[in-house]
């Protein structure tokens, strides 16, 4: 029972980590020091997607599930939990590369916005878009 709970908790942490990787730049607006954690997280996420690697949390979750008497699964976290929801036909290598590129572009755009916002002199409003 404990192993199943740990595996479920790990899935929750993994999901929150994905949200942080995708949208963590928004936290940088309020807390600029978050960038020191977020930028490496984005680099890691992009590398996993572009290289087709499996996040180390996935084998750990599988091991915990097996120890708890459940079957593990093949593939990665995205294939297991996100693909069925977003891509019912299955995650192809091309889609995975597109996700990695989209993650990179999104975060470059968010950091450009954050930089423009914080680079404006005090008292000036953000330039119109």
The first five atom37 places (N, CA, C, CB, O) and aatype in JSON, in Angstrom:
{
  "aatype": [20, 20, 20, 20, 20, 20, 20, 20, 20, 20, 20, 20, 20, 20, 20, 20, 20, 20, 20, 20, 20, 20, 20, 20, 20, 20, 20, 20, 20, 20, 20, 20, 20, 20, 20, 20, 20, 20, 20, 20, 20, 20, 20, 20, 20, 20, 20, 20, 20, 20, 20, 20, 20, 20, 20, 20, 20, 20, 20, 20, 20, 20, 20, 20, 20, 20, 20, 20, 20, 20, 20, 20, 20, 20, 20, 20, 20, 20, 20, 20, 20, 20, 20, 20, 20, 20, 20, 20, 20, 20, 20, 20, 20, 20, 20, 20, 20, 20, 20, 20, 20, 20, 20, 20, 20, 20, 20, 20, 20, 20, 20, 20, 20, 20, 20, 20, 20, 20, 20, 20, 20, 20, 20, 20, 20, 20, 20, 20, 20],
  "atom_mask": [
    [1, 1, 1, 1, 1],
    [1, 1, 1, 1, 1],
    [1, 1, 1, 1, 1],
    [1, 1, 1, 1, 1],
    [1, 1, 1, 1, 1],
    [1, 1, 1, 1, 1],
    [1, 1, 1, 1, 1],
    [1, 1, 1, 1, 1],
    [1, 1, 1, 1, 1],
    [1, 1, 1, 1, 1],
    [1, 1, 1, 1, 1],
    [1, 1, 1, 1, 1],
    [1, 1, 1, 1, 1],
    [1, 1, 1, 1, 1],
    [1, 1, 1, 1, 1],
    [1, 1, 1, 1, 1],
    [1, 1, 1, 1, 1],
    [1, 1, 1, 1, 1],
    [1, 1, 1, 1, 1],
    [1, 1, 1, 1, 1],
    [1, 1, 1, 1, 1],
    [1, 1, 1, 1, 1],
    [1, 1, 1, 1, 1],
    [1, 1, 1, 1, 1],
    [1, 1, 1, 1, 1],
    [1, 1, 1, 1, 1],
    [1, 1, 1, 1, 1],
    [1, 1, 1, 1, 1],
    [1, 1, 1, 1, 1],
    [1, 1, 1, 1, 1],
    [1, 1, 1, 1, 1],
    [1, 1, 1, 1, 1],
    [1, 1, 1, 1, 1],
    [1, 1, 1, 1, 1],
    [1, 1, 1, 1, 1],
    [1, 1, 1, 1, 1],
    [1, 1, 1, 1, 1],
    [1, 1, 1, 1, 1],
    [1, 1, 1, 1, 1],
    [1, 1, 1, 1, 1],
    [1, 1, 1, 1, 1],
    [1, 1, 1, 1, 1],
    [1, 1, 1, 1, 1],
    [1, 1, 1, 1, 1],
    [1, 1, 1, 1, 1],
    [1, 1, 1, 1, 1],
    [1, 1, 1, 1, 1],
    [1, 1, 1, 1, 1],
    [1, 1, 1, 1, 1],
    [1, 1, 1, 1, 1],
    [1, 1, 1, 1, 1],
    [1, 1, 1, 1, 1],
    [1, 1, 1, 1, 1],
    [1, 1, 1, 1, 1],
    [1, 1, 1, 1, 1],
    [1, 1, 1, 1, 1],
    [1, 1, 1, 1, 1],
    [1, 1, 1, 1, 1],
    [1, 1, 1, 1, 1],
    [1, 1, 1, 1, 1],
    [1, 1, 1, 1, 1],
    [1, 1, 1, 1, 1],
    [1, 1, 1, 1, 1],
    [1, 1, 1, 1, 1],
    [1, 1, 1, 1, 1],
    [1, 1, 1, 1, 1],
    [1, 1, 1, 1, 1],
    [1, 1, 1, 1, 1],
    [1, 1, 1, 1, 1],
    [1, 1, 1, 1, 1],
    [1, 1, 1, 1, 1],
    [1, 1, 1, 1, 1],
    [1, 1, 1, 1, 1],
    [1, 1, 1, 1, 1],
    [1, 1, 1, 1, 1],
    [1, 1, 1, 1, 1],
    [1, 1, 1, 1, 1],
    [1, 1, 1, 1, 1],
    [1, 1, 1, 1, 1],
    [1, 1, 1, 1, 1],
    [1, 1, 1, 1, 1],
    [1, 1, 1, 1, 1],
    [1, 1, 1, 1, 1],
    [1, 1, 1, 1, 1],
    [1, 1, 1, 1, 1],
    [1, 1, 1, 1, 1],
    [1, 1, 1, 1, 1],
    [1, 1, 1, 1, 1],
    [1, 1, 1, 1, 1],
    [1, 1, 1, 1, 1],
    [1, 1, 1, 1, 1],
    [1, 1, 1, 1, 1],
    [1, 1, 1, 1, 1],
    [1, 1, 1, 1, 1],
    [1, 1, 1, 1, 1],
    [1, 1, 1, 1, 1],
    [1, 1, 1, 1, 1],
    [1, 1, 1, 1, 1],
    [1, 1, 1, 1, 1],
    [1, 1, 1, 1, 1],
    [1, 1, 1, 1, 1],
    [1, 1, 1, 1, 1],
    [1, 1, 1, 1, 1],
    [1, 1, 1, 1, 1],
    [1, 1, 1, 1, 1],
    [1, 1, 1, 1, 1],
    [1, 1, 1, 1, 1],
    [1, 1, 1, 1, 1],
    [1, 1, 1, 1, 1],
    [1, 1, 1, 1, 1],
    [1, 1, 1, 1, 1],
    [1, 1, 1, 1, 1],
    [1, 1, 1, 1, 1],
    [1, 1, 1, 1, 1],
    [1, 1, 1, 1, 1],
    [1, 1, 1, 1, 1],
    [1, 1, 1, 1, 1],
    [1, 1, 1, 1, 1],
    [1, 1, 1, 1, 1],
    [1, 1, 1, 1, 1],
    [1, 1, 1, 1, 1],
    [1, 1, 1, 1, 1],
    [1, 1, 1, 1, 1],
    [1, 1, 1, 1, 1],
    [1, 1, 1, 1, 1],
    [1, 1, 1, 1, 1],
    [1, 1, 1, 1, 1],
    [1, 1, 1, 1, 1],
    [1, 1, 1, 1, 1]
  ],
  "atom_positions": [
    [[0.82, -1.19, 0.0], [0.0, 0.0, 0.0], [0.86, 1.26, 0.0], [-0.93, 0.0, 1.2], [0.56, 2.21, -0.72]],
    [[1.93, 1.27, 0.8], [2.81, 2.42, 0.88], [3.46, 2.71, -0.47], [3.89, 2.19, 1.95], [3.56, 3.87, -0.88]],
    [[3.88, 1.67, -1.16], [4.53, 1.86, -2.46], [3.56, 2.46, -3.48], [5.08, 0.53, -2.98], [3.94, 3.29, -4.3]],
    [[2.32, 2.03, -3.42], [1.31, 2.59, -4.34], [1.09, 4.06, -4.05], [-0.03, 1.81, -4.22], [0.99, 4.87, -4.98]],
    [[1.01, 4.42, -2.78], [0.84, 5.82, -2.4], [2.04, 6.66, -2.83], [0.63, 5.94, -0.88], [1.89, 7.78, -3.32]],
    [[3.23, 6.1, -2.65], [4.44, 6.82, -3.08], [4.45, 7.0, -4.6], [5.71, 6.05, -2.63], [4.81, 8.07, -5.09]],
    [[4.04, 5.97, -5.34], [3.98, 6.08, -6.8], [2.96, 7.12, -7.22], [3.63, 4.72, -7.42], [3.22, 7.91, -8.13]],
    [[1.8, 7.14, -6.58], [0.78, 8.14, -6.89], [1.27, 9.55, -6.55], [-0.52, 7.84, -6.13], [1.03, 10.49, -7.3]],
    [[1.95, 9.68, -5.42], [2.52, 10.97, -5.05], [3.57, 11.43, -6.04], [3.13, 10.9, -3.65], [3.67, 12.62, -6.36]],
    [[4.35, 10.49, -6.53], [5.36, 10.8, -7.53], [4.72, 11.28, -8.83], [6.25, 9.59, -7.8], [5.25, 12.18, -9.48]],
    [[3.6, 10.69, -9.21], [2.87, 11.14, -10.4], [2.42, 12.59, -10.2], [1.65, 10.22, -10.69], [2.53, 13.41, -11.11]],
    [[1.93, 12.9, -9.02], [1.5, 14.27, -8.73], [2.69, 15.24, -8.82], [0.86, 14.34, -7.34], [2.58, 16.3, -9.43]],
    [[3.79, 14.87, -8.22], [5.0, 15.71, -8.28], [5.46, 15.88, -9.72], [6.12, 15.11, -7.43], [5.83, 16.97, -10.13]],
    [[5.44, 14.8, -10.47], [5.85, 14.82, -11.87], [4.96, 15.78, -12.67], [5.8, 13.39, -12.48], [5.44, 16.57, -13.47]],
    [[3.66, 15.69, -12.44], [2.72, 16.58, -13.13], [2.95, 18.04, -12.77], [1.3, 16.19, -12.8], [2.94, 18.91, -13.64]],
    [[3.16, 18.31, -11.49], [3.44, 19.69, -11.06], [4.75, 20.19, -11.66], [3.5, 19.77, -9.54], [4.87, 21.36, -12.03]],
    [[5.72, 19.31, -11.75], [7.0, 19.67, -12.36], [6.79, 20.06, -13.83], [8.01, 18.49, -12.27], [7.37, 21.04, -14.3]],
    [[5.95, 19.31, -14.54], [5.67, 19.65, -15.94], [5.01, 21.02, -16.05], [4.77, 18.58, -16.58], [5.35, 21.8, -16.94]],
    [[4.08, 21.31, -15.17], [3.43, 22.63, -15.18], [4.48, 23.71, -14.91], [2.29, 22.69, -14.12], [4.47, 24.76, -15.55]],
    [[5.37, 23.46, -13.97], [6.43, 24.42, -13.66], [7.34, 24.63, -14.87], [7.26, 23.93, -12.46], [7.7, 25.77, -15.19]],
    [[7.71, 23.55, -15.55], [8.58, 23.67, -16.73], [7.9, 24.49, -17.81], [8.96, 22.27, -17.27], [8.54, 25.33, -18.44]],
    [[6.63, 24.25, -18.04], [5.91, 24.95, -19.1], [5.66, 26.41, -18.75], [4.59, 24.25, -19.4], [5.86, 27.29, -19.58]],
    [[5.22, 26.69, -17.54], [4.74, 28.03, -17.21], [5.49, 28.71, -16.06], [3.31, 27.97, -16.88], [5.06, 29.76, -15.58]],
    [[6.58, 28.13, -15.63], [7.31, 28.69, -14.49], [7.85, 30.08, -14.72], [8.43, 27.81, -14.14], [8.1, 30.81, -13.76]],
    [[8.04, 30.48, -15.98], [8.53, 31.84, -16.25], [7.55, 32.88, -15.73], [8.75, 32.04, -17.75], [7.95, 34.01, -15.43]],
    [[6.29, 32.53, -15.63], [5.32, 33.47, -15.08], [5.6, 33.76, -13.61], [3.89, 32.92, -15.25], [5.29, 34.85, -13.12]],
    [[6.17, 32.8, -12.9], [6.54, 33.02, -11.5], [7.71, 33.98, -11.38], [6.89, 31.69, -10.83], [7.87, 34.66, -10.37]],
    [[8.53, 34.03, -12.43], [9.71, 34.89, -12.42], [9.3, 36.37, -12.36], [10.58, 34.63, -13.67], [10.07, 37.2, -11.87]],
    [[8.12, 36.7, -12.86], [7.65, 38.08, -12.79], [7.59, 38.52, -11.33], [6.26, 38.22, -13.48], [8.0, 39.62, -10.98]],
    [[7.06, 37.65, -10.49], [6.9, 37.99, -9.08], [8.16, 37.71, -8.26], [5.74, 37.21, -8.49], [8.54, 38.48, -7.39]],
    [[8.81, 36.59, -8.56], [10.0, 36.16, -7.83], [11.13, 35.88, -8.83], [9.69, 34.89, -6.96], [11.28, 34.75, -9.28]],
    [[11.92, 36.89, -9.17], [12.96, 36.74, -10.2], [13.96, 35.61, -9.93], [13.71, 38.02, -10.33], [14.5, 35.03, -10.87]],
    [[14.21, 35.3, -8.69], [15.19, 34.25, -8.37], [14.72, 32.85, -8.78], [15.49, 34.25, -6.88], [15.52, 31.93, -8.87]],
    [[13.44, 32.7, -9.04], [12.9, 31.41, -9.51], [13.55, 31.03, -10.84], [11.36, 31.48, -9.67], [13.64, 29.84, -11.17]],
    [[14.01, 32.01, -11.59], [14.66, 31.74, -12.88], [15.87, 30.81, -12.72], [15.11, 33.06, -13.55], [16.16, 30.03, -13.63]],
    [[16.56, 30.88, -11.6], [17.72, 30.02, -11.37], [17.35, 28.54, -11.3], [18.42, 30.43, -10.08], [18.19, 27.68, -11.54]],
    [[16.12, 28.26, -10.97], [15.63, 26.87, -10.97], [14.89, 26.58, -12.27], [14.71, 26.61, -9.75], [14.99, 25.49, -12.82]],
    [[14.14, 27.57, -12.75], [13.29, 27.33, -13.91], [14.07, 27.14, -15.2], [12.34, 28.48, -14.08], [13.76, 26.23, -15.98]],
    [[15.08, 27.96, -15.45], [15.83, 27.84, -16.7], [16.47, 26.45, -16.84], [16.93, 28.93, -16.77], [16.32, 25.83, -17.89]],
    [[17.15, 25.93, -15.82], [17.66, 24.56, -15.96], [16.54, 23.52, -16.13], [18.49, 24.19, -14.75], [16.73, 22.53, -16.84]],
    [[15.4, 23.75, -15.5], [14.26, 22.82, -15.66], [13.78, 22.81, -17.1], [13.11, 23.21, -14.71], [13.46, 21.76, -17.64]],
    [[13.72, 23.99, -17.72], [13.3, 24.07, -19.12], [14.32, 23.38, -20.02], [13.13, 25.54, -19.55], [13.95, 22.63, -20.92]],
    [[15.59, 23.63, -19.77], [16.64, 22.97, -20.57], [16.49, 21.46, -20.46], [18.06, 23.42, -20.1], [16.55, 20.75, -21.46]],
    [[16.29, 20.97, -19.25], [16.09, 19.53, -19.03], [14.86, 19.03, -19.79], [15.94, 19.23, -17.52], [14.93, 18.01, -20.47]],
    [[13.74, 19.74, -19.68], [12.52, 19.33, -20.37], [12.68, 19.32, -21.88], [11.38, 20.25, -20.0], [12.21, 18.4, -22.55]],
    [[13.33, 20.33, -22.42], [13.56, 20.39, -23.87], [14.46, 19.24, -24.29], [14.19, 21.75, -24.27], [14.19, 18.58, -25.3]],
    [[15.52, 18.98, -23.55], [16.43, 17.88, -23.9], [15.71, 16.53, -23.86], [17.62, 17.85, -22.94], [15.91, 15.7, -24.75]],
    [[14.88, 16.31, -22.86], [14.15, 15.05, -22.77], [13.27, 14.87, -24.0], [13.3, 14.99, -21.48], [13.23, 13.78, -24.59]],
    [[12.56, 15.93, -24.39], [11.67, 15.83, -25.55], [12.46, 15.67, -26.85], [10.78, 17.06, -25.64], [12.13, 14.8, -27.66]],
    [[13.48, 16.49, -27.05], [14.21, 16.45, -28.32], [15.06, 15.19, -28.48], [15.1, 17.68, -28.45], [15.22, 14.68, -29.58]],
    [[15.59, 14.7, -27.38], [16.45, 13.52, -27.44], [15.67, 12.2, -27.3], [17.51, 13.59, -26.37], [16.22, 11.13, -27.54]],
    [[14.4, 12.3, -26.9], [13.61, 11.09, -26.73], [13.97, 10.32, -25.47], [13.77, 10.2, -27.92], [13.72, 9.12, -25.38]],
    [[14.56, 11.01, -24.5], [14.94, 10.37, -23.25], [13.7, 10.1, -22.39], [15.94, 11.24, -22.48], [12.63, 10.65, -22.64]],
    [[13.87, 9.26, -21.4], [12.83, 9.02, -20.41], [13.27, 9.7, -19.12], [12.58, 7.47, -20.18], [14.4, 9.53, -18.67]],
    [[12.37, 10.47, -18.54], [12.67, 11.16, -17.28], [12.95, 10.11, -16.21], [11.49, 12.09, -16.86], [12.27, 9.09, -16.15]],
    [[13.93, 10.34, -15.35], [14.25, 9.37, -14.3], [13.1, 9.13, -13.32], [15.46, 9.83, -13.53], [13.09, 8.11, -12.63]],
    [[12.15, 10.03, -13.24], [11.02, 9.8, -12.35], [10.13, 8.65, -12.84], [10.19, 11.07, -12.22], [9.47, 7.99, -12.04]],
    [[10.12, 8.42, -14.16], [9.26, 7.36, -14.71], [9.71, 5.97, -14.26], [9.26, 7.43, -16.23], [8.87, 5.21, -13.78]],
    [[10.99, 5.61, -14.4], [11.39, 4.29, -13.89], [11.21, 4.16, -12.37], [12.85, 4.02, -14.25], [10.91, 3.08, -11.87]],
    [[11.39, 5.27, -11.65], [11.18, 5.23, -10.2], [9.71, 4.95, -9.9], [11.61, 6.55, -9.55], [9.41, 4.14, -9.03]],
    [[8.81, 5.61, -10.62], [7.38, 5.33, -10.41], [7.05, 3.88, -10.73], [6.53, 6.27, -11.28], [6.32, 3.23, -9.99]],
    [[7.6, 3.37, -11.85], [7.36, 1.97, -12.22], [7.86, 1.02, -11.14], [8.03, 1.65, -13.55], [7.19, 0.05, -10.8]],
    [[9.04, 1.3, -10.6], [9.6, 0.43, -9.56], [8.71, 0.45, -8.32], [11.04, 0.88, -9.19], [8.46, -0.6, -7.72]],
    [[8.23, 1.63, -7.94], [7.34, 1.73, -6.78], [6.03, 0.97, -7.03], [7.05, 3.2, -6.45], [5.51, 0.31, -6.13]],
    [[5.51, 1.07, -8.25], [4.27, 0.35, -8.57], [4.49, -1.16, -8.49], [3.76, 0.74, -9.98], [3.65, -1.88, -7.94]],
    [[5.61, -1.64, -9.02], [5.89, -3.08, -8.95], [6.04, -3.54, -7.5], [7.16, -3.42, -9.75], [5.56, -4.61, -7.14]],
    [[6.72, -2.73, -6.68], [6.87, -3.07, -5.26], [5.52, -3.07, -4.55], [7.83, -2.09, -4.57], [5.33, -3.77, -3.56]],
    [[4.58, -2.28, -5.05], [3.24, -2.23, -4.46], [2.28, -3.24, -5.06], [2.67, -0.86, -4.62], [1.09, -3.2, -4.76]],
    [[2.79, -4.15, -5.9], [1.95, -5.19, -6.48], [1.21, -4.77, -7.73], [0.98, -5.64, -5.47], [0.34, -5.51, -8.21]],
    [[1.52, -3.6, -8.28], [0.91, -3.16, -9.53], [1.88, -3.4, -10.67], [0.51, -1.66, -9.45], [3.08, -3.58, -10.46]],
    [[1.35, -3.4, -11.87], [2.21, -3.53, -13.05], [2.79, -2.16, -13.38], [1.42, -4.11, -14.26], [2.1, -1.14, -13.3]],
    [[4.05, -2.15, -13.76], [4.65, -0.92, -14.27], [4.14, -0.68, -15.68], [6.21, -0.99, -14.24], [3.25, -1.39, -16.14]],
    [[4.68, 0.29, -16.36], [4.28, 0.57, -17.73], [5.5, 0.9, -18.55], [3.25, 1.73, -17.78], [6.56, 1.24, -18.02]],
    [[5.35, 0.8, -19.86], [6.45, 1.14, -20.75], [6.29, 2.58, -21.2], [6.5, 0.19, -21.97], [5.22, 3.17, -21.07]],
    [[7.36, 3.14, -21.73], [7.32, 4.52, -22.19], [7.54, 5.49, -21.04], [6.0, 4.82, -22.87], [7.94, 5.09, -19.94]],
    [[7.26, 6.74, -21.28], [7.5, 7.78, -20.29], [6.22, 8.33, -19.7], [8.29, 8.89, -20.89], [5.12, 7.88, -20.02]],
    [[6.4, 9.29, -18.85], [5.28, 9.93, -18.15], [4.3, 10.53, -19.14], [5.8, 11.0, -17.19], [3.09, 10.38, -18.99]],
    [[4.8, 11.22, -20.15], [3.92, 11.86, -21.13], [3.11, 10.81, -21.88], [4.73, 12.72, -22.13], [1.91, 10.97, -22.06]],
    [[3.77, 9.74, -22.32], [3.04, 8.68, -23.02], [1.95, 8.08, -22.13], [4.01, 7.58, -23.49], [0.86, 7.77, -22.61]],
    [[2.25, 7.91, -20.87], [1.32, 7.25, -19.95], [0.14, 8.14, -19.55], [2.06, 6.82, -18.71], [-1.01, 7.7, -19.59]],
    [[0.42, 9.38, -19.16], [-0.62, 10.21, -18.56], [-1.12, 11.33, -19.47], [-0.11, 10.81, -17.3], [-2.3, 11.69, -19.41]],
    [[-0.25, 11.88, -20.3], [-0.65, 13.02, -21.13], [-1.13, 12.57, -22.5], [0.51, 14.0, -21.27], [-2.09, 13.12, -23.03]],
    [[-0.47, 11.59, -23.07], [-0.81, 11.17, -24.43], [-2.26, 10.73, -24.56], [0.1, 10.04, -24.87], [-2.95, 11.13, -25.49]],
    [[-2.72, 9.91, -23.63], [-4.09, 9.44, -23.72], [-5.11, 10.56, -23.64], [-4.36, 8.46, -22.63], [-6.2, 10.46, -24.19]],
    [[-4.74, 11.62, -22.95], [-5.65, 12.75, -22.8], [-5.55, 13.71, -23.99], [-5.34, 13.5, -21.5], [-6.57, 14.16, -24.52]],
    [[-4.33, 14.01, -24.41], [-4.13, 15.01, -25.46], [-4.01, 14.37, -26.84], [-2.88, 15.83, -25.17], [-4.52, 14.91, -27.83]],
    [[-3.33, 13.24, -26.92], [-3.07, 12.59, -28.2], [-3.58, 11.15, -28.18], [-1.57, 12.62, -28.54], [-2.78, 10.23, -28.02]],
    [[-4.88, 10.94, -28.32], [-5.42, 9.59, -28.19], [-4.83, 8.57, -29.15], [-6.89, 9.63, -28.38], [-4.79, 7.39, -28.84]],
    [[-4.36, 9.0, -30.31], [-3.81, 8.07, -31.29], [-2.39, 7.64, -30.93], [-3.82, 8.69, -32.68], [-1.9, 6.67, -31.49]],
    [[-1.73, 8.32, -30.01], [-0.38, 7.96, -29.61], [0.61, 9.07, -29.9], [0.05, 6.69, -30.31], [0.42, 9.89, -30.8]],
    [[1.64, 9.06, -29.14], [2.69, 10.07, -29.26], [3.75, 9.58, -30.22], [3.31, 10.39, -27.88], [4.42, 8.58, -29.96]],
    [[3.91, 10.28, -31.33], [4.96, 9.92, -32.3], [6.22, 10.71, -31.99], [4.49, 10.19, -33.75], [6.18, 11.68, -31.23]],
    [[7.31, 10.31, -32.57], [8.57, 11.02, -32.38], [8.46, 12.45, -32.9], [9.73, 10.27, -33.11], [9.02, 13.37, -32.31]],
    [[7.74, 12.64, -33.99], [7.57, 13.99, -34.56], [6.81, 14.89, -33.6], [6.84, 13.91, -35.91], [7.16, 16.06, -33.42]],
    [[5.77, 14.36, -32.97], [5.0, 15.15, -32.01], [5.87, 15.47, -30.8], [3.72, 14.39, -31.57], [5.8, 16.58, -30.26]],
    [[6.67, 14.52, -30.38], [7.55, 14.74, -29.24], [8.55, 15.86, -29.54], [8.28, 13.45, -28.86], [8.81, 16.71, -28.69]],
    [[9.11, 15.87, -30.74], [10.03, 16.94, -31.13], [9.29, 18.28, -31.18], [10.68, 16.64, -32.51], [9.81, 19.3, -30.74]],
    [[8.07, 18.27, -31.72], [7.27, 19.49, -31.76], [6.99, 20.01, -30.36], [5.95, 19.25, -32.51], [7.02, 21.22, -30.13]],
    [[6.72, 19.11, -29.42], [6.5, 19.53, -28.03], [7.75, 20.18, -27.45], [6.09, 18.32, -27.17], [7.66, 21.19, -26.76]],
    [[8.9, 19.6, -27.73], [10.15, 20.18, -27.24], [10.4, 21.56, -27.82], [11.31, 19.26, -27.58], [10.81, 22.47, -27.1]],
    [[10.17, 21.72, -29.11], [10.35, 23.02, -29.76], [9.34, 24.02, -29.21], [10.22, 22.89, -31.3], [9.68, 25.17, -28.94]],
    [[8.09, 23.58, -29.05], [7.05, 24.47, -28.52], [7.4, 24.92, -27.1], [5.67, 23.78, -28.53], [7.21, 26.08, -26.75]],
    [[7.92, 24.01, -26.28], [8.33, 24.34, -24.93], [9.43, 25.39, -24.94], [8.82, 23.08, -24.19], [9.39, 26.35, -24.16]],
    [[10.39, 25.22, -25.82], [11.49, 26.18, -25.94], [10.98, 27.54, -26.4], [12.55, 25.65, -26.9], [11.32, 28.55, -25.8]],
    [[10.17, 27.57, -27.45], [9.64, 28.83, -27.99], [8.78, 29.54, -26.95], [8.83, 28.57, -29.27], [8.91, 30.75, -26.75]],
    [[7.91, 28.79, -26.28], [7.05, 29.39, -25.26], [7.88, 30.05, -24.17], [6.13, 28.33, -24.64], [7.6, 31.18, -23.78]],
    [[8.89, 29.36, -23.7], [9.67, 29.9, -22.6], [10.58, 31.05, -23.04], [10.5, 28.82, -21.97], [10.81, 31.97, -22.26]],
    [[11.09, 31.02, -24.25], [11.85, 32.16, -24.75], [10.93, 33.38, -24.83], [12.47, 31.85, -26.15], [11.32, 34.49, -24.46]],
    [[9.71, 33.19, -25.31], [8.75, 34.3, -25.4], [8.39, 34.81, -24.0], [7.47, 33.85, -26.14], [8.32, 36.02, -23.79]],
    [[8.16, 33.9, -23.05], [7.83, 34.33, -21.69], [8.99, 35.1, -21.06], [7.47, 33.13, -20.83], [8.76, 36.12, -20.41]],
    [[10.21, 34.62, -21.23], [11.35, 35.31, -20.66], [11.61, 36.64, -21.36], [12.59, 34.44, -20.73], [12.06, 37.59, -20.71]],
    [[11.33, 36.74, -22.64], [11.44, 38.03, -23.33], [10.44, 39.02, -22.74], [11.2, 37.87, -24.86], [10.77, 40.18, -22.51]],
    [[9.24, 38.54, -22.49], [8.21, 39.39, -21.88], [8.63, 39.8, -20.47], [6.85, 38.64, -21.84], [8.5, 40.97, -20.1]],
    [[9.13, 38.86, -19.68], [9.59, 39.16, -18.32], [10.72, 40.18, -18.37], [10.04, 37.88, -17.59], [10.75, 41.13, -17.59]],
    [[11.65, 39.98, -19.29], [12.8, 40.87, -19.4], [12.34, 42.28, -19.78], [13.81, 40.34, -20.44], [12.79, 43.26, -19.19]],
    [[11.44, 42.39, -20.75], [10.92, 43.7, -21.15], [10.2, 44.37, -20.0], [9.97, 43.57, -22.36], [10.33, 45.58, -19.78]],
    [[9.46, 43.59, -19.26], [8.69, 44.12, -18.13], [9.61, 44.62, -17.02], [7.74, 43.04, -17.58], [9.36, 45.68, -16.45]],
    [[10.65, 43.88, -16.72], [11.55, 44.27, -15.63], [12.59, 45.29, -16.08], [12.24, 43.05, -15.07], [13.16, 45.99, -15.25]],
    [[12.84, 45.38, -17.38], [13.84, 46.33, -17.89], [13.28, 47.74, -18.02], [14.37, 45.87, -19.23], [14.05, 48.69, -18.16]],
    [[11.96, 47.91, -17.98], [11.35, 49.25, -18.07], [11.72, 50.04, -16.81], [9.78, 49.15, -18.22], [11.62, 49.52, -15.7]],
    [[12.14, 51.29, -16.98], [12.49, 52.12, -15.81], [11.29, 52.24, -14.87], [12.97, 53.53, -16.24], [10.14, 52.16, -15.29]],
    [[11.58, 52.43, -13.6], [10.53, 52.55, -12.58], [9.6, 53.7, -12.94], [11.15, 52.76, -11.17], [10.04, 54.77, -13.36]],
    [[8.3, 53.47, -12.77], [7.33, 54.49, -13.04], [6.79, 54.46, -14.46], [7.93, 55.8, -12.77], [5.74, 55.04, -14.73]],
    [[7.49, 53.78, -15.36], [7.0, 53.67, -16.73], [6.16, 52.41, -16.86], [8.18, 53.66, -17.76], [6.46, 51.38, -16.26]],
    [[5.14, 52.51, -17.64], [4.31, 51.32, -17.88], [4.95, 50.49, -18.97], [2.85, 51.71, -18.26], [5.82, 50.97, -19.7]],
    [[4.51, 49.28, -19.08], [5.0, 48.37, -20.11], [4.61, 48.92, -21.48], [4.42, 46.94, -19.91], [3.5, 49.41, -21.66]],
    [[5.55, 48.84, -22.46], [5.23, 49.33, -23.79], [4.05, 48.55, -24.38], [6.45, 49.22, -24.72], [3.92, 47.36, -24.13]],
    [[3.2, 49.23, -25.15], [2.05, 48.52, -25.74], [2.5, 47.45, -26.72], [1.1, 49.51, -26.45], [3.52, 47.59, -27.39]],
    [[1.74, 46.38, -26.77], [2.08, 45.27, -27.67], [1.37, 45.43, -28.97], [1.73, 43.92, -27.05], [1.52, 44.6, -29.87]]
  ]
}
